[in-house]
Amino acid sequence: MKYCNTVFSGASSEVLSEGMTRAPVVTMPTVVHAAHLKKWIEEPQRIDYLREVFSSTTRFGKLQKVDATVAGRHVYLRFSCSTGDAMGMNMVGKGINTVMADLQQNHFPELRLVSLSGNMCIDKKPSALNWINGRGKSVVAGVTLTGDVVRKVLKTTPAAMAELNVTKNLVGSAMAGSIGGFNAHASNVVTACFLAMGQDPAQNVESSTCITQMELINNGEDLYVSVTMPSIEVGTIGGGTGLPAAKACLSMALGNIPQENPGDGARALARVVAGTVLAGEISLLAALSSGHLISAHMDLNRKPSTTI
């Protein structure tokens, strides 16, 4: 895969991997049949055949891999696919539906498709699977903040922000048993971006999984901040992206980013989302570490009093 880098006024980002997933669940006559299906699907020579069947339904979608999980007589087949500039769930669903029909007709007549989605996709729900393996676009973004900027602009210190990030975002979230919630408020930013740019707001659940890291560098003088987001699910075509307001916002967000090949737009949008989350994490952690969170809300977020 080609790695993609964009710099946002000092912050940089990379798309690490991409793949929209769908995981149908099937039932086989016995556990032995289920094991046979898993072994057959995962044989290295099968992927080219499955890719050919999948590609018969789409110009831009490409099947990347299939993982099979057995639970008794049930087999969950997690397909991962690239989808060009579309978020791609419908594209992937159509292709996999064709693959499942081919499997049943030509290879496993005893196979019974229970559902095109068996919840191992996993869509619109928190999941360790997405946290570990990713879904949609897996993105990392980072920036160096000089000590002068932290003190003069953010009104705190690099050491205070680094300490707070460990105690709140890392240890606090671990003590709460969080899955992918090792951040201050990534969901706030992801939801705003999704609503503005025509994305599926329900996919905020997995798209907001994020770990924020703040590290002292240059002998403790400066601060390096990064966010790692394994499952940002976005597209620049399809769905709500065609609405006038969404099109305008997408144009503003992506106007200066080259989009020469299919998929460049969606990858760029995922990097914009990660870069915006990065800024939001810096803002909130600075406000908390300086003790300005409530005073700022009181000063800036209250309706002015009216006189009669």
NUVOZA-215005 format. One record per residue (C-alpha): residue in three letters; x, y, z. Coordinates in steps of 0.05 Angstrom, whole numbers. Example, Ala and Ser with C-alpha at 12.3 -4.5 7.8 and 13.67 -1.06 7.14 Angstrom:
BEGIN
> resn	px	py	pz
> ALA	246	-90	156
> SER	273	-21	143
This chain:
BEGIN
> resn	px	py	pz
> MET	0	0	0
> LYS	23	70	-15
> TYR	33	110	48
> CYS	0	179	48
> ASN	28	239	85
> THR	-3	307	95
> VAL	23	365	136
> PHE	-29	409	171
> SER	9	473	189
> GLY	61	436	230
> ALA	23	373	244
> SER	34	311	201
> SER	-8	249	189
> GLU	-4	181	157
> VAL	-55	131	133
> LEU	-28	65	160
> SER	-78	18	129
> GLU	-149	16	101
> GLY	-204	-35	92
> MET	-279	-33	100
> THR	-304	-98	130
> ARG	-367	-140	128
> ALA	-374	-206	163
> PRO	-430	-253	142
> VAL	-448	-312	187
> VAL	-464	-380	159
> THR	-486	-446	189
> MET	-457	-513	168
> PRO	-486	-583	182
> THR	-432	-602	233
> VAL	-371	-573	267
> VAL	-328	-613	219
> HIS	-362	-579	159
> ALA	-350	-512	193
> ALA	-276	-527	203
> HIS	-271	-549	131
> LEU	-300	-483	107
> LYS	-252	-443	149
> LYS	-192	-482	123
> TRP	-216	-476	51
> ILE	-228	-401	55
> GLU	-160	-387	87
> GLU	-119	-428	38
> PRO	-71	-378	4
> GLN	-93	-398	-67
> ARG	-166	-382	-53
> ILE	-159	-306	-47
> ASP	-149	-294	-122
> TYR	-212	-333	-138
> LEU	-252	-296	-85
> ARG	-225	-229	-110
> GLU	-248	-245	-180
> VAL	-319	-261	-157
> PHE	-321	-198	-114
> SER	-295	-153	-169
> SER	-351	-174	-216
> THR	-396	-126	-177
> THR	-353	-63	-173
> ARG	-301	-22	-210
> PHE	-268	9	-149
> GLY	-276	-42	-93
> LYS	-220	-93	-83
> LEU	-223	-152	-36
> GLN	-160	-152	8
> LYS	-168	-212	54
> VAL	-217	-258	89
> ASP	-212	-284	161
> ALA	-256	-341	185
> THR	-278	-351	257
> VAL	-313	-415	279
> ALA	-364	-420	336
> GLY	-393	-490	336
> ARG	-429	-499	269
> HIS	-427	-425	255
> VAL	-373	-392	213
> TYR	-362	-316	212
> LEU	-326	-294	150
> ARG	-295	-224	159
> PHE	-281	-195	90
> SER	-237	-133	86
> CYS	-240	-90	22
> SER	-213	-25	-5
> THR	-269	19	-31
> GLY	-239	78	-68
> ASP	-268	145	-46
> ALA	-332	115	-19
> MET	-341	96	54
> GLY	-361	33	20
> MET	-408	-9	62
> ASN	-459	-17	7
> MET	-405	-32	-44
> VAL	-375	-84	2
> GLY	-443	-114	19
> LYS	-461	-122	-54
> GLY	-395	-156	-71
> ILE	-396	-203	-12
> ASN	-468	-222	-25
> THR	-445	-246	-93
> VAL	-386	-283	-62
> MET	-432	-319	-13
> ALA	-479	-341	-69
> ASP	-420	-368	-108
> LEU	-394	-407	-48
> GLN	-462	-439	-36
> GLN	-475	-455	-109
> ASN	-406	-479	-131
> HIS	-368	-503	-70
> PHE	-410	-513	-7
> PRO	-482	-531	-24
> GLU	-493	-549	50
> LEU	-476	-477	70
> ARG	-534	-435	96
> LEU	-526	-359	99
> VAL	-557	-336	164
> SER	-542	-262	155
> LEU	-499	-218	111
> SER	-476	-185	176
> GLY	-458	-228	235
> ASN	-433	-170	279
> MET	-360	-187	270
> CYS	-355	-131	218
> ILE	-360	-94	267
> ASP	-405	-34	251
> LYS	-431	21	297
> LYS	-410	-15	361
> PRO	-348	-12	406
> SER	-302	-70	391
> ALA	-233	-96	409
> LEU	-230	-126	339
> ASN	-233	-57	305
> TRP	-187	-28	358
> ILE	-134	-81	342
> ASN	-144	-95	267
> GLY	-175	-30	244
> ARG	-235	-14	200
> GLY	-241	39	147
> LYS	-178	81	152
> SER	-125	72	206
> VAL	-91	139	216
> VAL	-37	170	260
> ALA	-25	244	268
> GLY	26	282	309
> VAL	56	350	324
> THR	113	382	363
> LEU	93	438	410
> THR	149	482	435
> GLY	152	500	508
> ASP	141	574	491
> VAL	76	558	454
> VAL	51	514	510
> ARG	65	567	562
> LYS	44	630	524
> VAL	-15	604	482
> LEU	-41	545	522
> LYS	-25	576	591
> THR	4	512	619
> THR	69	472	616
> PRO	93	412	575
> ALA	104	373	640
> ALA	34	387	665
> MET	2	365	600
> ALA	44	302	595
> GLU	27	283	667
> LEU	-48	296	657
> ASN	-49	254	593
> VAL	-20	194	630
> THR	-64	199	691
> LYS	-129	216	654
> ASN	-126	188	583
> LEU	-83	126	596
> VAL	-90	104	669
> GLY	-160	131	680
> SER	-187	99	617
> ALA	-152	33	634
> MET	-183	33	703
> ALA	-251	45	671
> GLY	-240	-15	625
> SER	-247	27	562
> ILE	-240	-3	492
> GLY	-207	49	448
> GLY	-226	107	494
> PHE	-155	129	513
> ASN	-169	202	496
> ALA	-201	264	524
> HIS	-259	277	476
> ALA	-244	250	406
> SER	-318	235	397
> ASN	-336	309	401
> VAL	-292	326	342
> VAL	-308	264	300
> THR	-383	277	308
> ALA	-376	349	287
> CYS	-335	330	226
> PHE	-384	275	207
> LEU	-446	319	212
> ALA	-412	375	173
> MET	-385	332	117
> GLY	-441	283	103
> GLN	-414	222	138
> ASP	-454	169	176
> PRO	-459	197	247
> ALA	-474	129	276
> GLN	-404	107	256
> ASN	-378	157	306
> VAL	-377	97	354
> GLU	-317	62	323
> SER	-289	122	286
> SER	-276	157	352
> THR	-232	102	381
> CYS	-166	137	394
> ILE	-105	136	438
> THR	-74	204	453
> GLN	-1	207	473
> MET	38	267	500
> GLU	113	259	509
> LEU	165	307	535
> ILE	221	316	485
> ASN	285	359	479
> ASN	304	348	551
> GLY	234	363	575
> GLU	230	431	542
> ASP	179	414	488
> LEU	119	368	479
> TYR	104	317	425
> VAL	30	301	418
> SER	0	245	375
> VAL	-66	211	363
> THR	-73	141	335
> MET	-142	125	307
> PRO	-150	55	278
> SER	-220	58	249
> ILE	-240	124	217
> GLU	-297	107	169
> VAL	-306	163	118
> GLY	-318	175	44
> THR	-321	234	-4
> ILE	-374	204	-49
> GLY	-441	171	-34
> GLY	-489	179	24
> GLY	-496	249	52
> THR	-434	276	17
> GLY	-478	299	-41
> LEU	-518	348	2
> PRO	-500	421	-14
> ALA	-475	438	56
> ALA	-434	375	60
> LYS	-404	387	-9
> ALA	-384	457	12
> CYS	-351	433	76
> LEU	-314	377	40
> SER	-289	428	-11
> MET	-263	473	45
> ALA	-230	415	81
> LEU	-198	381	21
> GLY	-189	438	-29
> ASN	-113	442	-24
> ILE	-99	368	-19
> PRO	-81	331	-84
> GLN	-130	277	-105
> GLU	-100	243	-165
> ASN	-121	171	-155
> PRO	-185	136	-133
> GLY	-185	135	-57
> ASP	-141	197	-48
> GLY	-201	238	-27
> ALA	-225	190	27
> ARG	-155	181	54
> ALA	-145	256	57
> LEU	-211	264	94
> ALA	-190	212	145
> ARG	-126	250	156
> VAL	-164	315	164
> VAL	-208	283	217
> ALA	-147	256	255
> GLY	-113	324	251
> THR	-175	359	278
> VAL	-180	308	335
> LEU	-106	323	350
> ALA	-122	397	357
> GLY	-182	382	401
> GLU	-142	338	447
> ILE	-89	392	456
> SER	-142	444	471
> LEU	-179	404	524
> LEU	-117	377	559
> ALA	-89	447	562
> ALA	-153	474	592
> LEU	-156	419	644
> SER	-82	422	663
> SER	-86	498	671
> GLY	-151	496	710
> HIS	-186	540	659
> LEU	-240	491	636
> ILE	-298	517	678
> SER	-278	590	677
> ALA	-274	588	601
> HIS	-343	557	597
> MET	-371	609	644
> ASP	-339	667	607
> LEU	-349	645	536
> ASN	-408	597	534
> ARG	-462	633	572
> LYS	-519	673	542
> PRO	-512	747	554
> SER	-560	774	606
> THR	-618	814	578
> THR	-650	875	608
> ILE	-723	894	601
